[in-house]
């Protein structure tokens, strides 16, 4: 997982591998996931893979990260508030746009992220 995240910094910003992997590990550690740093994808849960994909997107120079239907990678929509909390911890001054369908509006009631029509 560290290699997957770090490669963005290595290729696009010519950061050294040890430095890029340390940044990746530090970022995973912010949400208590540094333990998965040396895992391969089959050993990770769908949520862990989601966070690695999100962190990898954060490593780019893009100012906005768009997530399409986040619950499609979640095992359970009850994890939604914890996921939003983790996204806020990680966001690194990026704009985060989450796209979902209006049918799921009730899942977001009371969350920090509401569906805007």
Secondary structure, 3 states (H helix, E strand, C coil): CHHHHHHHHHHHHCCCHHHHHHHHHHHHHHCCCHHHCCCCHHHCCHHHHHHHHHHHHHCCCCCEEEEECHHHHCCCHHHHHHHHHHHHHHCCCCEEEEECCHHHHHHHCCCCCCCCC
